[in-house]
Amino acid sequence: MKVTVLGASGGSGNAITRELAARGHTVVAVNRAGDAAVPPGVERRAGDRTSPGAVERSIGDAEVVVMAAQPPYPRWVAQWP
């Protein structure tokens, strides 16, 4: 299964990415800079969830998308109205 993980550099997103890869799934790790620390074989992509169209472009041909990206708690109201 091809899975895209949004927020792959955060604690939860990175743990999910590693577990999916360990289970043999094809994984695409997305974070703002495209430089998430992921296991070999995991594709990395840049994508900022606040930029119009960035999420759609970073998802590509995924069969499953995991949304693990989030702003710091004090900015939730401003960034996720």
Protein Blocks (a to p, Z undefined) as FASTA:
>chain_A
ZZddehilbmklmmmmmmmmmnopacddddfkopaccdehiacddddfkbghklmmmnmm
afbdcdfbdcdfklmmmmmZZ
